[in-house]
Structures are given as structure tokens and as C-alpha cells.
Amino acid sequence: MKTIAALQALVTANPPVGGPSDAELEVIEAEMPLISAEVELLDAQIATLDRTPSEEDERRLRRARRRVLAARREIANRSAAAFVPEVAA
């Protein structure tokens, strides 16, 4: 019979060293507007969970959804632009 302690030692023997790499931090930085917009949308949705949304709540939800879509569009356009070759004039 195998012991659980021996299996745990194998799983947790090498914890990750350090934090995120520079490349990972750059990706997070580039996606920060989207992350912030999604947090704002989530806040607006949470505020309306236990009640009927008022007109102000609905406007806040619409604004938050538009910000998320705009941030997604911006990221998609940036990544699409990376694949378009530049034409020499």
C-alpha cells in the first residue's frame, strides 16, 4: 500500500520559482484595459443580482458591456495588425 505523504512530496516538491516572466507581464499590461472593463461589468452585474435593475443600473450595465466590447476590439485589432505586412511606399 502506498502512502499519501510520498505522493504529496512528488506533487509539491518543486514549487514555482519567482513570479511571472517579463513576457507574461507585458501580455497582462496589454490586456489591462480589458481586465478593468470586465471587472467593471462584473461589479454592475453583482449590484443587480438581488433586485430589479433600475434605469440607472441598466445604463451602467450597457456602458460596461460597451467598454468590454471596445477593449476586446482594440486587442483584436492590435493582434491582427501584427500579422499584416507593411507595404513599402
PyMOL Python script that loads the backbone (N, CA, C, O; Angstrom):
from pymol import cmd

cmd.read_pdbstr("""\
ATOM      1  N   MET A   1       0.832  -1.172   0.000  1.00  0.00           N
ATOM      2  CA  MET A   1       0.000   0.000   0.000  1.00  0.00           C
ATOM      3  C   MET A   1       0.885   1.247   0.000  1.00  0.00           C
ATOM      4  O   MET A   1       1.833   1.349   0.779  1.00  0.00           O
ATOM      5  N   LYS A   2       0.565   2.187  -0.878  1.00  0.00           N
ATOM      6  CA  LYS A   2       1.354   3.420  -0.965  1.00  0.00           C
ATOM      7  C   LYS A   2       0.806   4.451   0.008  1.00  0.00           C
ATOM      8  O   LYS A   2      -0.395   4.510   0.273  1.00  0.00           O
ATOM      9  N   THR A   3       1.707   5.253   0.528  1.00  0.00           N
ATOM     10  CA  THR A   3       1.266   6.304   1.453  1.00  0.00           C
ATOM     11  C   THR A   3       0.988   7.587   0.681  1.00  0.00           C
ATOM     12  O   THR A   3       1.597   7.852  -0.355  1.00  0.00           O
ATOM     13  N   ILE A   4       0.082   8.356   1.193  1.00  0.00           N
ATOM     14  CA  ILE A   4      -0.269   9.625   0.563  1.00  0.00           C
ATOM     15  C   ILE A   4       0.871  10.618   0.704  1.00  0.00           C
ATOM     16  O   ILE A   4       1.111  11.410  -0.207  1.00  0.00           O
ATOM     17  N   ALA A   5       1.568  10.595   1.810  1.00  0.00           N
ATOM     18  CA  ALA A   5       2.656  11.533   2.040  1.00  0.00           C
ATOM     19  C   ALA A   5       3.714  11.423   0.946  1.00  0.00           C
ATOM     20  O   ALA A   5       4.255  12.442   0.517  1.00  0.00           O
ATOM     21  N   ALA A   6       4.017  10.226   0.491  1.00  0.00           N
ATOM     22  CA  ALA A   6       5.014  10.049  -0.560  1.00  0.00           C
ATOM     23  C   ALA A   6       4.516  10.676  -1.858  1.00  0.00           C
ATOM     24  O   ALA A   6       5.301  11.270  -2.598  1.00  0.00           O
ATOM     25  N   LEU A   7       3.216  10.551  -2.144  1.00  0.00           N
ATOM     26  CA  LEU A   7       2.673  11.138  -3.359  1.00  0.00           C
ATOM     27  C   LEU A   7       2.646  12.659  -3.277  1.00  0.00           C
ATOM     28  O   LEU A   7       2.892  13.339  -4.273  1.00  0.00           O
ATOM     29  N   GLN A   8       2.353  13.189  -2.109  1.00  0.00           N
ATOM     30  CA  GLN A   8       2.336  14.643  -1.955  1.00  0.00           C
ATOM     31  C   GLN A   8       3.723  15.234  -2.163  1.00  0.00           C
ATOM     32  O   GLN A   8       3.857  16.311  -2.744  1.00  0.00           O
ATOM     33  N   ALA A   9       4.739  14.550  -1.701  1.00  0.00           N
ATOM     34  CA  ALA A   9       6.089  15.066  -1.853  1.00  0.00           C
ATOM     35  C   ALA A   9       6.439  15.200  -3.335  1.00  0.00           C
ATOM     36  O   ALA A   9       7.132  16.142  -3.720  1.00  0.00           O
ATOM     37  N   LEU A  10       5.973  14.281  -4.160  1.00  0.00           N
ATOM     38  CA  LEU A  10       6.246  14.365  -5.584  1.00  0.00           C
ATOM     39  C   LEU A  10       5.491  15.529  -6.225  1.00  0.00           C
ATOM     40  O   LEU A  10       6.016  16.194  -7.118  1.00  0.00           O
ATOM     41  N   VAL A  11       4.293  15.769  -5.784  1.00  0.00           N
ATOM     42  CA  VAL A  11       3.484  16.825  -6.380  1.00  0.00           C
ATOM     43  C   VAL A  11       3.989  18.200  -5.971  1.00  0.00           C
ATOM     44  O   VAL A  11       4.052  19.102  -6.806  1.00  0.00           O
ATOM     45  N   THR A  12       4.344  18.376  -4.722  1.00  0.00           N
ATOM     46  CA  THR A  12       4.732  19.693  -4.222  1.00  0.00           C
ATOM     47  C   THR A  12       6.237  19.851  -4.055  1.00  0.00           C
ATOM     48  O   THR A  12       6.682  20.782  -3.383  1.00  0.00           O
ATOM     49  N   ALA A  13       7.010  18.990  -4.634  1.00  0.00           N
ATOM     50  CA  ALA A  13       8.454  19.051  -4.435  1.00  0.00           C
ATOM     51  C   ALA A  13       9.073  20.292  -5.067  1.00  0.00           C
ATOM     52  O   ALA A  13      10.000  20.870  -4.499  1.00  0.00           O
ATOM     53  N   ASN A  14       8.583  20.712  -6.224  1.00  0.00           N
ATOM     54  CA  ASN A  14       9.176  21.846  -6.913  1.00  0.00           C
ATOM     55  C   ASN A  14       8.152  22.966  -7.096  1.00  0.00           C
ATOM     56  O   ASN A  14       7.507  23.045  -8.142  1.00  0.00           O
ATOM     57  N   PRO A  15       7.994  23.828  -6.099  1.00  0.00           N
ATOM     58  CA  PRO A  15       7.056  24.940  -6.269  1.00  0.00           C
ATOM     59  C   PRO A  15       7.598  25.913  -7.319  1.00  0.00           C
ATOM     60  O   PRO A  15       8.807  25.966  -7.545  1.00  0.00           O
ATOM     61  N   PRO A  16       6.725  26.672  -7.954  1.00  0.00           N
ATOM     62  CA  PRO A  16       7.207  27.632  -8.957  1.00  0.00           C
ATOM     63  C   PRO A  16       8.153  28.645  -8.321  1.00  0.00           C
ATOM     64  O   PRO A  16       7.930  29.107  -7.202  1.00  0.00           O
ATOM     65  N   VAL A  17       9.192  28.976  -9.040  1.00  0.00           N
ATOM     66  CA  VAL A  17      10.198  29.905  -8.542  1.00  0.00           C
ATOM     67  C   VAL A  17       9.935  31.282  -9.137  1.00  0.00           C
ATOM     68  O   VAL A  17       9.730  31.402 -10.345  1.00  0.00           O
ATOM     69  N   GLY A  18       9.940  32.315  -8.311  1.00  0.00           N
ATOM     70  CA  GLY A  18       9.760  33.677  -8.793  1.00  0.00           C
ATOM     71  C   GLY A  18       8.329  33.951  -9.198  1.00  0.00           C
ATOM     72  O   GLY A  18       7.415  33.191  -8.876  1.00  0.00           O
ATOM     73  N   GLY A  19       8.155  35.032  -9.897  1.00  0.00           N
ATOM     74  CA  GLY A  19       6.831  35.431 -10.363  1.00  0.00           C
ATOM     75  C   GLY A  19       6.716  35.254 -11.863  1.00  0.00           C
ATOM     76  O   GLY A  19       7.436  34.460 -12.467  1.00  0.00           O
ATOM     77  N   PRO A  20       5.800  36.005 -12.455  1.00  0.00           N
ATOM     78  CA  PRO A  20       5.635  35.903 -13.906  1.00  0.00           C
ATOM     79  C   PRO A  20       6.855  36.456 -14.635  1.00  0.00           C
ATOM     80  O   PRO A  20       7.567  37.319 -14.123  1.00  0.00           O
ATOM     81  N   SER A  21       7.075  35.944 -15.828  1.00  0.00           N
ATOM     82  CA  SER A  21       8.206  36.408 -16.632  1.00  0.00           C
ATOM     83  C   SER A  21       7.903  37.784 -17.207  1.00  0.00           C
ATOM     84  O   SER A  21       6.775  38.269 -17.119  1.00  0.00           O
ATOM     85  N   ASP A  22       8.909  38.401 -17.789  1.00  0.00           N
ATOM     86  CA  ASP A  22       8.717  39.714 -18.403  1.00  0.00           C
ATOM     87  C   ASP A  22       7.703  39.656 -19.542  1.00  0.00           C
ATOM     88  O   ASP A  22       6.895  40.570 -19.708  1.00  0.00           O
ATOM     89  N   ALA A  23       7.749  38.582 -20.322  1.00  0.00           N
ATOM     90  CA  ALA A  23       6.804  38.429 -21.439  1.00  0.00           C
ATOM     91  C   ALA A  23       5.378  38.306 -20.917  1.00  0.00           C
ATOM     92  O   ALA A  23       4.457  38.892 -21.485  1.00  0.00           O
ATOM     93  N   GLU A  24       5.190  37.548 -19.836  1.00  0.00           N
ATOM     94  CA  GLU A  24       3.857  37.405 -19.253  1.00  0.00           C
ATOM     95  C   GLU A  24       3.354  38.734 -18.696  1.00  0.00           C
ATOM     96  O   GLU A  24       2.171  39.051 -18.820  1.00  0.00           O
ATOM     97  N   LEU A  25       4.242  39.506 -18.086  1.00  0.00           N
ATOM     98  CA  LEU A  25       3.858  40.818 -17.564  1.00  0.00           C
ATOM     99  C   LEU A  25       3.462  41.777 -18.684  1.00  0.00           C
ATOM    100  O   LEU A  25       2.551  42.586 -18.511  1.00  0.00           O
ATOM    101  N   GLU A  26       4.136  41.695 -19.828  1.00  0.00           N
ATOM    102  CA  GLU A  26       3.793  42.536 -20.977  1.00  0.00           C
ATOM    103  C   GLU A  26       2.409  42.192 -21.513  1.00  0.00           C
ATOM    104  O   GLU A  26       1.643  43.082 -21.884  1.00  0.00           O
ATOM    105  N   VAL A  27       2.091  40.902 -21.554  1.00  0.00           N
ATOM    106  CA  VAL A  27       0.768  40.481 -22.020  1.00  0.00           C
ATOM    107  C   VAL A  27      -0.307  40.976 -21.056  1.00  0.00           C
ATOM    108  O   VAL A  27      -1.351  41.465 -21.488  1.00  0.00           O
ATOM    109  N   ILE A  28      -0.061  40.852 -19.764  1.00  0.00           N
ATOM    110  CA  ILE A  28      -1.014  41.330 -18.763  1.00  0.00           C
ATOM    111  C   ILE A  28      -1.199  42.836 -18.908  1.00  0.00           C
ATOM    112  O   ILE A  28      -2.324  43.332 -18.851  1.00  0.00           O
ATOM    113  N   GLU A  29      -0.105  43.564 -19.095  1.00  0.00           N
ATOM    114  CA  GLU A  29      -0.179  45.015 -19.269  1.00  0.00           C
ATOM    115  C   GLU A  29      -0.992  45.378 -20.503  1.00  0.00           C
ATOM    116  O   GLU A  29      -1.784  46.319 -20.465  1.00  0.00           O
ATOM    117  N   ALA A  30      -0.807  44.647 -21.591  1.00  0.00           N
ATOM    118  CA  ALA A  30      -1.551  44.924 -22.828  1.00  0.00           C
ATOM    119  C   ALA A  30      -3.036  44.634 -22.659  1.00  0.00           C
ATOM    120  O   ALA A  30      -3.869  45.296 -23.277  1.00  0.00           O
ATOM    121  N   GLU A  31      -3.373  43.656 -21.835  1.00  0.00           N
ATOM    122  CA  GLU A  31      -4.770  43.277 -21.639  1.00  0.00           C
ATOM    123  C   GLU A  31      -5.424  43.980 -20.448  1.00  0.00           C
ATOM    124  O   GLU A  31      -6.582  43.703 -20.138  1.00  0.00           O
ATOM    125  N   MET A  32      -4.713  44.873 -19.784  1.00  0.00           N
ATOM    126  CA  MET A  32      -5.248  45.530 -18.597  1.00  0.00           C
ATOM    127  C   MET A  32      -6.526  46.324 -18.861  1.00  0.00           C
ATOM    128  O   MET A  32      -7.421  46.290 -18.017  1.00  0.00           O
ATOM    129  N   PRO A  33      -6.665  47.041 -19.987  1.00  0.00           N
ATOM    130  CA  PRO A  33      -7.939  47.725 -20.232  1.00  0.00           C
ATOM    131  C   PRO A  33      -9.121  46.744 -20.305  1.00  0.00           C
ATOM    132  O   PRO A  33     -10.208  47.050 -19.816  1.00  0.00           O
ATOM    133  N   LEU A  34      -8.914  45.591 -20.903  1.00  0.00           N
ATOM    134  CA  LEU A  34      -9.976  44.583 -20.971  1.00  0.00           C
ATOM    135  C   LEU A  34     -10.275  44.030 -19.586  1.00  0.00           C
ATOM    136  O   LEU A  34     -11.439  43.860 -19.225  1.00  0.00           O
ATOM    137  N   ILE A  35      -9.256  43.753 -18.823  1.00  0.00           N
ATOM    138  CA  ILE A  35      -9.451  43.230 -17.473  1.00  0.00           C
ATOM    139  C   ILE A  35     -10.237  44.228 -16.621  1.00  0.00           C
ATOM    140  O   ILE A  35     -11.158  43.845 -15.900  1.00  0.00           O
ATOM    141  N   SER A  36      -9.872  45.502 -16.709  1.00  0.00           N
ATOM    142  CA  SER A  36     -10.575  46.534 -15.942  1.00  0.00           C
ATOM    143  C   SER A  36     -12.031  46.653 -16.384  1.00  0.00           C
ATOM    144  O   SER A  36     -12.926  46.797 -15.551  1.00  0.00           O
ATOM    145  N   ALA A  37     -12.269  46.593 -17.692  1.00  0.00           N
ATOM    146  CA  ALA A  37     -13.638  46.681 -18.212  1.00  0.00           C
ATOM    147  C   ALA A  37     -14.470  45.487 -17.766  1.00  0.00           C
ATOM    148  O   ALA A  37     -15.646  45.643 -17.435  1.00  0.00           O
ATOM    149  N   GLU A  38     -13.875  44.298 -17.753  1.00  0.00           N
ATOM    150  CA  GLU A  38     -14.606  43.112 -17.305  1.00  0.00           C
ATOM    151  C   GLU A  38     -14.917  43.175 -15.814  1.00  0.00           C
ATOM    152  O   GLU A  38     -15.978  42.723 -15.384  1.00  0.00           O
ATOM    153  N   VAL A  39     -14.004  43.731 -15.025  1.00  0.00           N
ATOM    154  CA  VAL A  39     -14.257  43.900 -13.588  1.00  0.00           C
ATOM    155  C   VAL A  39     -15.405  44.881 -13.371  1.00  0.00           C
ATOM    156  O   VAL A  39     -16.264  44.663 -12.516  1.00  0.00           O
ATOM    157  N   GLU A  40     -15.413  45.964 -14.152  1.00  0.00           N
ATOM    158  CA  GLU A  40     -16.488  46.944 -14.046  1.00  0.00           C
ATOM    159  C   GLU A  40     -17.840  46.316 -14.416  1.00  0.00           C
ATOM    160  O   GLU A  40     -18.845  46.569 -13.752  1.00  0.00           O
ATOM    161  N   LEU A  41     -17.859  45.501 -15.471  1.00  0.00           N
ATOM    162  CA  LEU A  41     -19.097  44.810 -15.862  1.00  0.00           C
ATOM    163  C   LEU A  41     -19.542  43.853 -14.762  1.00  0.00           C
ATOM    164  O   LEU A  41     -20.728  43.784 -14.439  1.00  0.00           O
ATOM    165  N   LEU A  42     -18.608  43.125 -14.196  1.00  0.00           N
ATOM    166  CA  LEU A  42     -18.941  42.200 -13.120  1.00  0.00           C
ATOM    167  C   LEU A  42     -19.506  42.944 -11.910  1.00  0.00           C
ATOM    168  O   LEU A  42     -20.462  42.480 -11.288  1.00  0.00           O
ATOM    169  N   ASP A  43     -18.926  44.081 -11.577  1.00  0.00           N
ATOM    170  CA  ASP A  43     -19.451  44.896 -10.472  1.00  0.00           C
ATOM    171  C   ASP A  43     -20.884  45.335 -10.748  1.00  0.00           C
ATOM    172  O   ASP A  43     -21.731  45.297  -9.856  1.00  0.00           O
ATOM    173  N   ALA A  44     -21.153  45.750 -11.977  1.00  0.00           N
ATOM    174  CA  ALA A  44     -22.502  46.187 -12.338  1.00  0.00           C
ATOM    175  C   ALA A  44     -23.488  45.016 -12.269  1.00  0.00           C
ATOM    176  O   ALA A  44     -24.625  45.182 -11.829  1.00  0.00           O
ATOM    177  N   GLN A  45     -23.050  43.844 -12.703  1.00  0.00           N
ATOM    178  CA  GLN A  45     -23.924  42.673 -12.647  1.00  0.00           C
ATOM    179  C   GLN A  45     -24.190  42.248 -11.207  1.00  0.00           C
ATOM    180  O   GLN A  45     -25.318  41.891 -10.867  1.00  0.00           O
ATOM    181  N   ILE A  46     -23.176  42.283 -10.367  1.00  0.00           N
ATOM    182  CA  ILE A  46     -23.345  41.900  -8.964  1.00  0.00           C
ATOM    183  C   ILE A  46     -24.306  42.856  -8.264  1.00  0.00           C
ATOM    184  O   ILE A  46     -25.108  42.436  -7.430  1.00  0.00           O
ATOM    185  N   ALA A  47     -24.225  44.139  -8.604  1.00  0.00           N
ATOM    186  CA  ALA A  47     -25.092  45.125  -7.966  1.00  0.00           C
ATOM    187  C   ALA A  47     -26.567  44.870  -8.250  1.00  0.00           C
ATOM    188  O   ALA A  47     -27.428  45.293  -7.478  1.00  0.00           O
ATOM    189  N   THR A  48     -26.866  44.188  -9.343  1.00  0.00           N
ATOM    190  CA  THR A  48     -28.269  43.965  -9.717  1.00  0.00           C
ATOM    191  C   THR A  48     -28.738  42.539  -9.448  1.00  0.00           C
ATOM    192  O   THR A  48     -29.822  42.155  -9.888  1.00  0.00           O
ATOM    193  N   LEU A  49     -27.949  41.759  -8.740  1.00  0.00           N
ATOM    194  CA  LEU A  49     -28.331  40.357  -8.503  1.00  0.00           C
ATOM    195  C   LEU A  49     -29.588  40.212  -7.641  1.00  0.00           C
ATOM    196  O   LEU A  49     -30.434  39.364  -7.923  1.00  0.00           O
ATOM    197  N   ASP A  50     -29.712  41.009  -6.624  1.00  0.00           N
ATOM    198  CA  ASP A  50     -30.789  40.802  -5.652  1.00  0.00           C
ATOM    199  C   ASP A  50     -31.928  41.810  -5.773  1.00  0.00           C
ATOM    200  O   ASP A  50     -32.733  41.958  -4.854  1.00  0.00           O
ATOM    201  N   ARG A  51     -31.992  42.499  -6.906  1.00  0.00           N
ATOM    202  CA  ARG A  51     -33.075  43.469  -7.088  1.00  0.00           C
ATOM    203  C   ARG A  51     -33.355  43.638  -8.576  1.00  0.00           C
ATOM    204  O   ARG A  51     -32.579  43.208  -9.429  1.00  0.00           O
ATOM    205  N   THR A  52     -34.462  44.263  -8.855  1.00  0.00           N
ATOM    206  CA  THR A  52     -34.800  44.582 -10.241  1.00  0.00           C
ATOM    207  C   THR A  52     -33.956  45.790 -10.657  1.00  0.00           C
ATOM    208  O   THR A  52     -33.945  46.805  -9.960  1.00  0.00           O
ATOM    209  N   PRO A  53     -33.254  45.690 -11.780  1.00  0.00           N
ATOM    210  CA  PRO A  53     -32.404  46.804 -12.201  1.00  0.00           C
ATOM    211  C   PRO A  53     -33.209  48.073 -12.494  1.00  0.00           C
ATOM    212  O   PRO A  53     -34.236  48.027 -13.171  1.00  0.00           O
ATOM    213  N   SER A  54     -32.737  49.172 -11.988  1.00  0.00           N
ATOM    214  CA  SER A  54     -33.354  50.470 -12.274  1.00  0.00           C
ATOM    215  C   SER A  54     -32.824  50.964 -13.624  1.00  0.00           C
ATOM    216  O   SER A  54     -31.986  50.310 -14.244  1.00  0.00           O
ATOM    217  N   GLU A  55     -33.315  52.116 -14.072  1.00  0.00           N
ATOM    218  CA  GLU A  55     -32.814  52.685 -15.327  1.00  0.00           C
ATOM    219  C   GLU A  55     -31.318  52.983 -15.218  1.00  0.00           C
ATOM    220  O   GLU A  55     -30.553  52.764 -16.157  1.00  0.00           O
ATOM    221  N   GLU A  56     -30.929  53.479 -14.067  1.00  0.00           N
ATOM    222  CA  GLU A  56     -29.512  53.779 -13.862  1.00  0.00           C
ATOM    223  C   GLU A  56     -28.667  52.502 -13.916  1.00  0.00           C
ATOM    224  O   GLU A  56     -27.582  52.499 -14.497  1.00  0.00           O
ATOM    225  N   ASP A  57     -29.163  51.420 -13.310  1.00  0.00           N
ATOM    226  CA  ASP A  57     -28.455  50.140 -13.362  1.00  0.00           C
ATOM    227  C   ASP A  57     -28.331  49.645 -14.796  1.00  0.00           C
ATOM    228  O   ASP A  57     -27.276  49.153 -15.198  1.00  0.00           O
ATOM    229  N   GLU A  58     -29.405  49.773 -15.566  1.00  0.00           N
ATOM    230  CA  GLU A  58     -29.373  49.325 -16.954  1.00  0.00           C
ATOM    231  C   GLU A  58     -28.377  50.131 -17.771  1.00  0.00           C
ATOM    232  O   GLU A  58     -27.657  49.572 -18.599  1.00  0.00           O
ATOM    233  N   ARG A  59     -28.327  51.445 -17.547  1.00  0.00           N
ATOM    234  CA  ARG A  59     -27.343  52.280 -18.246  1.00  0.00           C
ATOM    235  C   ARG A  59     -25.928  51.876 -17.861  1.00  0.00           C
ATOM    236  O   ARG A  59     -25.039  51.799 -18.709  1.00  0.00           O
ATOM    237  N   ARG A  60     -25.729  51.618 -16.563  1.00  0.00           N
ATOM    238  CA  ARG A  60     -24.401  51.201 -16.100  1.00  0.00           C
ATOM    239  C   ARG A  60     -23.995  49.871 -16.741  1.00  0.00           C
ATOM    240  O   ARG A  60     -22.841  49.702 -17.134  1.00  0.00           O
ATOM    241  N   LEU A  61     -24.929  48.931 -16.848  1.00  0.00           N
ATOM    242  CA  LEU A  61     -24.644  47.646 -17.492  1.00  0.00           C
ATOM    243  C   LEU A  61     -24.317  47.834 -18.972  1.00  0.00           C
ATOM    244  O   LEU A  61     -23.370  47.234 -19.479  1.00  0.00           O
ATOM    245  N   ARG A  62     -25.101  48.667 -19.670  1.00  0.00           N
ATOM    246  CA  ARG A  62     -24.840  48.906 -21.097  1.00  0.00           C
ATOM    247  C   ARG A  62     -23.471  49.547 -21.305  1.00  0.00           C
ATOM    248  O   ARG A  62     -22.721  49.144 -22.193  1.00  0.00           O
ATOM    249  N   ARG A  63     -23.147  50.546 -20.485  1.00  0.00           N
ATOM    250  CA  ARG A  63     -21.836  51.199 -20.601  1.00  0.00           C
ATOM    251  C   ARG A  63     -20.715  50.190 -20.354  1.00  0.00           C
ATOM    252  O   ARG A  63     -19.717  50.172 -21.075  1.00  0.00           O
ATOM    253  N   ALA A  64     -20.884  49.365 -19.345  1.00  0.00           N
ATOM    254  CA  ALA A  64     -19.843  48.376 -19.013  1.00  0.00           C
ATOM    255  C   ALA A  64     -19.688  47.364 -20.142  1.00  0.00           C
ATOM    256  O   ALA A  64     -18.567  46.992 -20.488  1.00  0.00           O
ATOM    257  N   ARG A  65     -20.805  46.912 -20.723  1.00  0.00           N
ATOM    258  CA  ARG A  65     -20.728  45.973 -21.853  1.00  0.00           C
ATOM    259  C   ARG A  65     -20.025  46.613 -23.045  1.00  0.00           C
ATOM    260  O   ARG A  65     -19.204  45.974 -23.703  1.00  0.00           O
ATOM    261  N   ARG A  66     -20.351  47.884 -23.324  1.00  0.00           N
ATOM    262  CA  ARG A  66     -19.700  48.575 -24.446  1.00  0.00           C
ATOM    263  C   ARG A  66     -18.200  48.719 -24.207  1.00  0.00           C
ATOM    264  O   ARG A  66     -17.406  48.586 -25.137  1.00  0.00           O
ATOM    265  N   ARG A  67     -17.815  48.989 -22.970  1.00  0.00           N
ATOM    266  CA  ARG A  67     -16.376  49.109 -22.672  1.00  0.00           C
ATOM    267  C   ARG A  67     -15.658  47.777 -22.868  1.00  0.00           C
ATOM    268  O   ARG A  67     -14.538  47.739 -23.377  1.00  0.00           O
ATOM    269  N   VAL A  68     -16.304  46.689 -22.464  1.00  0.00           N
ATOM    270  CA  VAL A  68     -15.704  45.362 -22.666  1.00  0.00           C
ATOM    271  C   VAL A  68     -15.542  45.093 -24.161  1.00  0.00           C
ATOM    272  O   VAL A  68     -14.479  44.657 -24.604  1.00  0.00           O
ATOM    273  N   LEU A  69     -16.591  45.352 -24.936  1.00  0.00           N
ATOM    274  CA  LEU A  69     -16.510  45.120 -26.378  1.00  0.00           C
ATOM    275  C   LEU A  69     -15.449  45.999 -27.035  1.00  0.00           C
ATOM    276  O   LEU A  69     -14.717  45.539 -27.911  1.00  0.00           O
ATOM    277  N   ALA A  70     -15.363  47.257 -26.615  1.00  0.00           N
ATOM    278  CA  ALA A  70     -14.353  48.158 -27.177  1.00  0.00           C
ATOM    279  C   ALA A  70     -12.938  47.675 -26.835  1.00  0.00           C
ATOM    280  O   ALA A  70     -12.043  47.726 -27.679  1.00  0.00           O
ATOM    281  N   ALA A  71     -12.743  47.215 -25.619  1.00  0.00           N
ATOM    282  CA  ALA A  71     -11.415  46.712 -25.221  1.00  0.00           C
ATOM    283  C   ALA A  71     -11.066  45.445 -25.981  1.00  0.00           C
ATOM    284  O   ALA A  71      -9.921  45.265 -26.395  1.00  0.00           O
ATOM    285  N   ARG A  72     -12.042  44.566 -26.169  1.00  0.00           N
ATOM    286  CA  ARG A  72     -11.794  43.344 -26.956  1.00  0.00           C
ATOM    287  C   ARG A  72     -11.463  43.688 -28.400  1.00  0.00           C
ATOM    288  O   ARG A  72     -10.564  43.094 -28.996  1.00  0.00           O
ATOM    289  N   ARG A  73     -12.199  44.661 -28.967  1.00  0.00           N
ATOM    290  CA  ARG A  73     -11.944  45.076 -30.344  1.00  0.00           C
ATOM    291  C   ARG A  73     -10.536  45.637 -30.470  1.00  0.00           C
ATOM    292  O   ARG A  73      -9.826  45.329 -31.427  1.00  0.00           O
ATOM    293  N   GLU A  74     -10.129  46.463 -29.506  1.00  0.00           N
ATOM    294  CA  GLU A  74      -8.796  47.057 -29.536  1.00  0.00           C
ATOM    295  C   GLU A  74      -7.706  45.987 -29.494  1.00  0.00           C
ATOM    296  O   GLU A  74      -6.723  46.071 -30.230  1.00  0.00           O
ATOM    297  N   ILE A  75      -7.878  44.997 -28.645  1.00  0.00           N
ATOM    298  CA  ILE A  75      -6.889  43.912 -28.549  1.00  0.00           C
ATOM    299  C   ILE A  75      -6.870  43.102 -29.837  1.00  0.00           C
ATOM    300  O   ILE A  75      -5.801  42.741 -30.328  1.00  0.00           O
ATOM    301  N   ALA A  76      -8.046  42.816 -30.385  1.00  0.00           N
ATOM    302  CA  ALA A  76      -8.115  42.045 -31.633  1.00  0.00           C
ATOM    303  C   ALA A  76      -7.465  42.821 -32.779  1.00  0.00           C
ATOM    304  O   ALA A  76      -6.754  42.238 -33.597  1.00  0.00           O
ATOM    305  N   ASN A  77      -7.705  44.136 -32.841  1.00  0.00           N
ATOM    306  CA  ASN A  77      -7.100  44.938 -33.896  1.00  0.00           C
ATOM    307  C   ASN A  77      -5.592  45.003 -33.758  1.00  0.00           C
ATOM    308  O   ASN A  77      -4.872  44.967 -34.755  1.00  0.00           O
ATOM    309  N   ARG A  78      -5.106  45.098 -32.517  1.00  0.00           N
ATOM    310  CA  ARG A  78      -3.659  45.129 -32.297  1.00  0.00           C
ATOM    311  C   ARG A  78      -3.018  43.817 -32.717  1.00  0.00           C
ATOM    312  O   ARG A  78      -1.964  43.816 -33.353  1.00  0.00           O
ATOM    313  N   SER A  79      -3.651  42.690 -32.365  1.00  0.00           N
ATOM    314  CA  SER A  79      -3.051  41.411 -32.722  1.00  0.00           C
ATOM    315  C   SER A  79      -3.197  41.137 -34.209  1.00  0.00           C
ATOM    316  O   SER A  79      -2.341  40.471 -34.791  1.00  0.00           O
ATOM    317  N   ALA A  80      -4.262  41.632 -34.842  1.00  0.00           N
ATOM    318  CA  ALA A  80      -4.421  41.453 -36.288  1.00  0.00           C
ATOM    319  C   ALA A  80      -3.395  42.311 -37.033  1.00  0.00           C
ATOM    320  O   ALA A  80      -2.873  41.898 -38.068  1.00  0.00           O
ATOM    321  N   ALA A  81      -3.111  43.484 -36.513  1.00  0.00           N
ATOM    322  CA  ALA A  81      -2.137  44.371 -37.148  1.00  0.00           C
ATOM    323  C   ALA A  81      -0.730  43.766 -37.132  1.00  0.00           C
ATOM    324  O   ALA A  81       0.096  44.077 -37.990  1.00  0.00           O
ATOM    325  N   ALA A  82      -0.472  42.916 -36.167  1.00  0.00           N
ATOM    326  CA  ALA A  82       0.845  42.279 -36.086  1.00  0.00           C
ATOM    327  C   ALA A  82       1.064  41.297 -37.241  1.00  0.00           C
ATOM    328  O   ALA A  82       2.204  40.990 -37.588  1.00  0.00           O
ATOM    329  N   PHE A  83      -0.026  40.808 -37.833  1.00  0.00           N
ATOM    330  CA  PHE A  83       0.093  39.829 -38.908  1.00  0.00           C
ATOM    331  C   PHE A  83      -0.016  40.446 -40.306  1.00  0.00           C
ATOM    332  O   PHE A  83       0.201  39.753 -41.300  1.00  0.00           O
ATOM    333  N   VAL A  84      -0.345  41.723 -40.393  1.00  0.00           N
ATOM    334  CA  VAL A  84      -0.477  42.383 -41.684  1.00  0.00           C
ATOM    335  C   VAL A  84       0.879  42.930 -42.089  1.00  0.00           C
ATOM    336  O   VAL A  84       1.461  43.741 -41.368  1.00  0.00           O
ATOM    337  N   PRO A  85       1.395  42.491 -43.245  1.00  0.00           N
ATOM    338  CA  PRO A  85       2.696  43.022 -43.664  1.00  0.00           C
ATOM    339  C   PRO A  85       2.581  44.481 -44.093  1.00  0.00           C
ATOM    340  O   PRO A  85       1.588  44.887 -44.697  1.00  0.00           O
ATOM    341  N   GLU A  86       3.597  45.251 -43.776  1.00  0.00           N
ATOM    342  CA  GLU A  86       3.600  46.655 -44.152  1.00  0.00           C
ATOM    343  C   GLU A  86       3.985  46.773 -45.634  1.00  0.00           C
ATOM    344  O   GLU A  86       4.876  46.073 -46.114  1.00  0.00           O
ATOM    345  N   VAL A  87       3.305  47.657 -46.332  1.00  0.00           N
ATOM    346  CA  VAL A  87       3.569  47.861 -47.755  1.00  0.00           C
ATOM    347  C   VAL A  87       4.531  49.044 -47.896  1.00  0.00           C
ATOM    348  O   VAL A  87       4.290  50.124 -47.357  1.00  0.00           O
ATOM    349  N   ALA A  88       5.622  48.818 -48.631  1.00  0.00           N
ATOM    350  CA  ALA A  88       6.605  49.886 -48.828  1.00  0.00           C
ATOM    351  C   ALA A  88       6.057  50.897 -49.829  1.00  0.00           C
ATOM    352  O   ALA A  88       5.487  50.523 -50.854  1.00  0.00           O
ATOM    353  N   ALA A  89       6.233  52.166 -49.526  1.00  0.00           N
ATOM    354  CA  ALA A  89       5.690  53.221 -50.402  1.00  0.00           C
ATOM    355  C   ALA A  89       6.638  53.559 -51.518  1.00  0.00           C
ATOM    356  O   ALA A  89       6.338  54.422 -52.343  1.00  0.00           O
TER     357      ALA A  89
END
""", "prot")
cmd.dss("prot")
cmd.show_as("cartoon", "prot")
cmd.util.cbc("prot")
cmd.orient("prot")
